[in-house]
Amino acid sequence: MALSAERSLFTTLLCVITRSVFSSLGSLGSPQLSWLSSALFTLALTMSNVHQVEGRSVSSPTVERSSGHQSADHRAFKRVISAAQAVAIINKAERRSVGQTHRPQLSLLDARDLSPKYYWSRARGALHTPWRDFTVESRSGVLIPQGALQKRVRALGLSPEQQIIIYGEWERGWGEEARMLWLLEYLGHKNVYVVEGGWAALKSAQVQTSWGRTPTIVPSSWEVQPRPELRVDTEKAARLVSTGHLSIDARSRREFEGETPYGSSYGGHLKESVHLPWRSLLTADHHLRSSQELKAIFLRLGVLENQPVFTYCTGGVRSAFIYLALHEAGFDEAMN
């Protein structure tokens, strides 16, 4: 049913105000402000009775490429794909799914942390999967029990037969898309990819977009098969350190040296760990360094091929990006 002119005007104004609040206040990082902007936006959606509005994304600045290595890099990478590749895969999957009722062959996951960003604008068909939904506490990186993990990935309709593409904020975030990739690989999935450049790059590649409520999901029956060789908990980290295995600290220099700006219960770093801020693995124009460059960086740090190495940070998010880079460089014994 069409809205009255007055209600339509009110809804439009509320959405505009919400977007302004989110842009100007949400960036301050306060949980209360983030909650307020989320609540306002949810109210706007309810008032307008929005279900899902489709359309092509507005134009945004084109992401400049590093000269000379784009196609070669993405052929070499196993888990990182370009936004153009992602859009081509998404469009092909959509064409194949027309008129079909069985489970889609592709799942698209939006790993951005704040709900208002997802509800305001996302890739069409994407499901919201913030990493905190899979941890015991919102500020903790500790995973919920296996049974609960299985229940949640089933509720998302994920299955091992699908191809899964994940996007996040890339350099503007904390590595959330890599954290989701690590989680799915830990649960046994073998066909997961992340989009280089994240949401901004997808918009530049003209991905089809939507906004509003989450798409309808058909639950799956995925029997997860955890791979403990990809995960490090506190006890396992202590054993690895005691036996001389290398660890990589993905945090900032000040955290490595003892400061705790993000709520860590301890300062400093693990014995014999090496420091590698996760954003240093990106080029000046925010692209992941080539697999050859990554391998050289890790070899200089003392990482050995076919030898266990684990990454860590405060919540396992930034360290997941280094986990991703290690595997792209050929260090298949890497853990997070």
C-alpha positions in Angstrom: 0.0 0.0 0.0 1.3 3.5 -0.8 2.3 5.8 2.0 0.5 9.1 2.5 2.5 12.1 1.4 3.0 13.2 5.0 4.2 9.8 6.1 6.5 9.5 3.1 8.0 12.9 3.8 8.6 12.0 7.4 10.2 8.7 6.5 12.5 10.4 4.0 13.5 13.0 6.6 14.1 10.4 9.2 16.3 8.3 6.9 18.3 11.4 6.0 18.7 12.4 9.6 19.8 8.8 10.5 22.4 8.7 7.8 23.8 12.1 9.0 23.8 10.9 12.7 25.6 7.6 11.6 28.1 9.4 9.5 29.0 12.1 12.1 28.6 10.3 15.4 29.1 6.6 14.6 32.7 7.2 13.6 33.5 8.2 17.2 33.4 4.5 18.2 31.0 4.8 21.1 28.8 1.7 21.5 25.9 4.0 22.7 26.2 6.2 19.6 26.3 3.2 17.3 23.3 1.7 19.0 21.4 5.1 18.7 22.1 5.3 15.0 21.1 1.7 14.5 17.8 2.2 16.4 16.9 5.3 14.4 17.5 3.5 11.2 15.5 0.5 12.2 12.6 2.9 13.1 12.9 4.5 9.6 12.7 1.1 8.0 9.7 0.2 10.1 7.9 3.4 9.2 8.4 3.0 5.5 7.6 -0.8 5.6 10.7 -1.4 3.5 11.4 -5.0 2.6 14.1 -4.7 -0.1 14.8 -2.0 -2.7 16.9 -3.1 -5.6 19.1 -0.8 -7.8 22.5 -0.2 -9.2 25.0 1.5 -6.9 25.7 5.2 -7.3 28.9 6.1 -8.8 31.9 6.2 -6.5 35.6 6.9 -7.0 37.3 4.2 -9.0 39.9 2.3 -7.0 43.3 2.8 -8.7 45.3 -0.3 -9.4 48.9 -0.8 -8.8 50.6 -0.8 -12.2 51.5 -4.1 -13.8 50.4 -6.8 -11.4 46.6 -6.9 -11.2 45.8 -9.9 -13.3 48.8 -12.0 -12.4 48.3 -11.5 -8.7 44.7 -12.6 -8.7 45.5 -15.7 -10.7 48.1 -16.5 -8.2 45.9 -15.9 -5.1 43.8 -18.7 -3.8 41.4 -16.8 -1.5 41.6 -13.1 -2.6 39.6 -12.0 -5.7 39.2 -8.6 -7.3 35.9 -6.7 -7.1 35.5 -7.2 -10.8 35.9 -10.9 -10.5 33.4 -11.0 -7.6 30.8 -9.0 -9.5 31.2 -11.4 -12.5 30.7 -14.4 -10.2 27.7 -12.8 -8.5 26.0 -11.9 -11.8 26.6 -15.4 -13.2 25.1 -17.0 -10.1 22.1 -14.7 -10.3 21.4 -15.6 -13.9 21.6 -19.3 -13.1 19.3 -19.0 -10.1 16.4 -17.5 -12.1 13.4 -19.8 -11.8 15.2 -22.2 -9.6 14.0 -23.3 -6.1 17.0 -25.2 -4.8 19.7 -23.8 -2.6 21.8 -21.1 -4.3 25.3 -22.1 -5.5 26.7 -18.8 -4.1 26.4 -17.1 -0.7 27.5 -13.5 -0.4 28.4 -12.3 3.1 28.7 -8.7 4.4 31.3 -8.8 7.2 31.1 -5.1 8.1 30.8 -4.7 11.8 27.9 -2.1 12.2 24.4 -3.1 11.3 23.3 0.4 10.1 25.9 0.2 7.3 24.4 -3.2 6.1 20.8 -2.0 6.3 21.5 1.3 4.6 23.3 -0.2 1.5 24.7 -3.7 0.7 25.4 -6.0 -2.2 22.1 -7.5 -3.4 21.4 -10.8 -1.6 24.2 -10.4 0.9 23.8 -11.6 4.5 25.1 -9.7 7.4 27.8 -11.7 9.3 29.7 -9.6 11.8 32.4 -11.6 13.6 30.9 -10.8 17.0 27.9 -13.0 16.2 30.2 -16.0 16.6 32.0 -15.1 19.8 31.1 -15.6 23.5 31.2 -11.8 24.1 31.0 -8.8 21.9 34.6 -7.7 22.8 36.0 -11.2 22.9 37.5 -13.2 20.0 36.8 -16.5 21.7 34.4 -18.6 19.6 31.1 -20.0 20.9 30.9 -23.8 21.2 30.9 -26.0 18.1 27.2 -26.8 18.4 26.3 -23.1 18.5 28.6 -22.3 15.6 26.9 -25.0 13.5 23.5 -23.7 14.4 24.4 -20.2 13.3 26.0 -21.1 9.9 23.0 -23.4 9.2 20.6 -20.4 10.0 22.6 -18.4 7.4 21.9 -21.1 4.8 25.6 -21.9 4.4 26.7 -25.2 3.1 30.1 -26.8 2.0 28.7 -27.2 -1.6 28.4 -23.4 -2.0 30.9 -20.9 -3.1 31.1 -18.1 -0.5 32.3 -14.6 -1.2 32.9 -12.2 1.7 33.4 -8.4 1.7 34.1 -6.0 4.4 35.6 -2.5 4.8 39.1 -3.7 3.7 41.7 -1.1 4.9 39.0 1.1 6.5 38.1 -1.8 8.8 40.0 -4.3 11.0 40.2 -7.3 8.8 36.7 -8.5 9.5 36.3 -10.3 6.1 39.5 -12.3 6.8 38.1 -13.2 10.2 35.0 -14.6 8.6 37.1 -16.5 6.0 39.2 -18.0 8.8 36.1 -19.1 10.7 34.5 -20.8 7.7 37.8 -22.5 6.9 38.1 -23.6 10.5 34.6 -25.2 10.2 35.7 -27.1 7.2 34.6 -25.0 4.2 37.0 -25.1 1.2 35.5 -22.6 -1.2 35.7 -19.2 0.5 37.0 -15.9 -1.0 37.4 -12.3 0.1 37.0 -9.3 -2.1 40.1 -7.1 -2.3 39.1 -3.5 -1.7 35.9 -4.5 0.1 32.6 -2.7 -0.2 34.1 0.4 -1.8 35.6 -1.6 -4.6 32.4 -3.5 -5.2 30.5 -0.3 -5.6 33.1 1.0 -8.0 32.6 -2.3 -9.9 28.9 -1.6 -10.1 27.7 -4.4 -8.0 23.9 -4.6 -7.8 22.8 -3.2 -4.4 19.8 -3.4 -2.0 18.8 -2.0 1.4 16.4 -2.8 4.1 15.6 -6.0 5.8 17.7 -9.2 5.5 16.8 -11.4 2.5 14.8 -14.6 3.2 17.1 -17.5 4.1 16.5 -21.2 3.7 18.4 -22.9 6.5 21.0 -25.6 5.6 22.0 -28.9 7.2 25.7 -28.3 7.1 27.6 -30.8 9.4 30.6 -28.7 10.3 34.0 -30.5 10.4 36.3 -28.3 12.5 40.0 -28.2 11.6 41.9 -27.7 14.9 45.1 -27.2 13.0 43.9 -23.8 12.0 42.9 -22.5 15.4 45.1 -21.5 18.4 43.6 -21.0 21.9 45.4 -19.9 25.0 46.7 -23.3 26.0 47.8 -24.2 22.5 49.6 -20.8 22.2 51.5 -21.5 25.4 52.6 -25.0 24.1 53.7 -23.5 20.8 55.7 -20.7 22.4 57.3 -23.1 24.9 58.6 -25.3 22.0 60.0 -22.3 20.1 57.4 -21.9 17.4 57.1 -18.4 15.9 54.2 -16.1 16.5 53.2 -12.9 14.7 51.7 -10.0 16.6 49.3 -8.1 14.2 48.6 -5.2 16.5 50.0 -1.7 16.4 53.5 -0.8 17.7 52.1 0.8 20.8 50.1 -2.3 21.7 53.1 -4.5 21.0 55.1 -2.3 23.4 52.6 -2.5 26.2 49.6 -0.1 25.8 46.1 -1.5 25.9 43.9 1.0 23.9 41.3 -1.7 22.9 40.4 -3.4 26.1 43.1 -6.1 26.2 43.5 -7.7 29.6 47.3 -7.6 29.3 50.0 -5.4 27.8 53.1 -6.3 25.9 53.5 -9.3 23.6 54.2 -13.0 23.7 57.7 -14.2 24.2 59.8 -14.3 21.0 56.9 -13.0 18.9 57.6 -10.7 15.9 55.7 -7.5 15.2 53.9 -7.1 11.9 51.0 -4.5 11.7 48.4 -6.1 9.5 48.0 -3.0 7.3 51.7 -3.2 6.3 50.7 -6.0 4.1 48.8 -3.6 1.8 50.4 -1.3 -0.8 50.1 2.5 -0.7 46.9 2.2 -2.8 45.4 -0.3 -0.4 45.9 -3.5 -2.4 47.2 -6.7 -1.0 50.9 -7.2 -1.8 51.8 -9.8 -4.4 52.2 -13.4 -3.2 56.0 -13.0 -3.9 56.2 -9.9 -1.8 54.2 -11.5 1.0 56.5 -14.5 1.0 59.6 -12.3 1.2 58.2 -10.4 4.1 57.3 -13.5 6.1 60.7 -15.2 5.3 62.5 -12.1 6.7 60.5 -12.4 9.9 61.7 -16.0 10.3 58.6 -17.9 9.1 59.6 -21.3 7.7 57.7 -23.2 5.1 56.0 -26.4 6.4 56.5 -25.2 10.0 53.7 -24.1 12.3 53.3 -20.3 12.8 50.4 -18.6 14.5 49.1 -15.0 14.5 47.4 -13.1 17.3 46.0 -9.7 18.2 43.3 -8.6 20.7 40.3 -10.4 19.3 41.6 -12.5 16.4 40.4 -10.1 13.7 43.5 -8.2 12.6 45.5 -11.5 13.1 43.1 -13.2 10.7 44.2 -10.9 7.9 47.8 -12.0 8.5 46.5 -15.6 8.5 45.0 -15.0 5.1 48.2 -13.4 3.8 50.3 -16.3 5.1 48.2 -18.8 3.3 48.2 -16.7 0.1 52.0 -16.7 0.3 52.1 -20.5 0.6 52.6 -20.9 4.3 49.9 -23.6 4.8 50.8 -24.3 8.4 49.6 -20.9 9.5 47.0 -20.7 12.4 45.0 -17.9 14.0 
